[in-house]
Amino acid sequence: MTQTELKTTPLFNAHQKMGAKLVDFGGWNMPVHYGSQIEEHHQVRKDAGMFDVCHMTIVDLRGSDVIAYLSRLLANDVAKIAGKPGKALYSCMLNNEGGVIDDLIIYAMAPDWVRVIVNSATRENDLAWMRSQLGDNAVELTERDDLAMIAVQGPNARVLAGKALGDDIAGAEELKPFNAILINQGADNERFVARTGYTGEDGYEIVCANEQAESVWNGLYEAGVRPCGLGARDTLRLEAGMNLYGSDMDETTSPLESGLSWTVDFSDPERHFIGREALEKQKNNGIKYKFVGLILNGKGVLRAHQKVIVEGEGEGELTSGTFSPTMQKAIGFARVPVGAAEHCQVEIRNKLLDAKIVKLPFVRNGKVLSG
Amino acid sequence: MSDIPQELKYTKSHEWVRVEEDGTLTVGITEHAQGLLGDMVFVELPEVGESYEAEQDCAVVESVKAASDIYCPVEGEVIEVNEELEDAPEQINVNAYHEGWIFRINPSNPDDVDNLMNADDYAALVEAEEH
């Protein structure tokens, strides 16, 4: 594929100016790093970094039946946030077999408006599925490709973002974690600011018009926020114990075996969400695998698809893996037999290496939790 | 364009080879290759005393991003490995052609090195890959 066929975000020129190494990322020409992926990782853990996440898909759902629609569409219960303007909820969208079509975040902005942010690679599939499930619901679905998104993450991210964007973000200073706010509504510089992210650090995800993206990006840079590529985004989310769609779960895996049971809400017996029946059947038959963190005891690097051997219990598989810049050890996520306890072995290039099984996350707010 | 020293020989798989005064060959990966791989975090060195054929995989370098095999440029026996890389794999990023060397071999046939690429040919290969 030549570069001209790749999609570019409104920040493409800014990336080139800042010396980004650009790669084909699911059809998008995206920065993987701006020099050193590891330095960018530490920048987010210790100070503040920003990511171009314009490739993510923003969808607005509007209409009087939006809550009823999402109540059936999503495995998590939208009732938790309905009537709480700005509140966010993480959920899986399942197929009838209980497999994961995508994971997403929804923001209940108004009784008749929910903003949904889904992944980039799954965009067409998600939109087709969401449309196919509309039925008679009074819900209008609009993809917002007129909007850009920048994630600002790190212990100093909120202070620096406030400095960079001026008074208009001040309303967001009081924003609680997992909440969003709309500021400068109706103006050219309308911004949707959410206190969410994918790094395990505090910060914002800022959504603005495509035309505003470069000035927001440059403003953040001038305030001291450093650009970070998708390489650091991956090591950060791994340390933070956050799943990546397509690696850690997909349409063939159950959320109950992907570390996502906490996002599946069975509490309302009357809520017949898509996939519920299949998941209840799985529970009745007994869940065979659990999703855990692994830390390699010696030197080496854990990678997706490496085989995991648990003595006396059977085999499992790494779904993600990397070298943790914060812990200076190889870490990963794995699906292992439910009986697995503290130790296992990982097969790397025909050698069996010892690894420790730990609870996720590995790192949160700059601190190592699992060592 | 990345640094490609004139005095070295090169392979298609992006190893560099320095012919030492005693006829042994020092091997590493090029500046271009380390740039593509990114921050190095682990190196699996070959065993000293082990013999390899030309183009046989004999070591592995791993960056945060990916693992990459290193191939023996010509047939020979490994006589020394850069053990410093076990604790400081980032030396490959810092200085690919010096501190970042990976292993040294005694070639079975000293003339084999003539079959490797010179700096100009390698520069052309890198150029072609970048476009």
Interface residues (C-beta under 8 A of the other chain):
Chain A: K21 V32 H33 S36 Q37 I38 G231 T235 K299 G300 V301 R303 T322 F323 P325 A330 R349
Chain B: G38 D39 V41 F42 E44 V60 E62 V64 K65 A67 E86
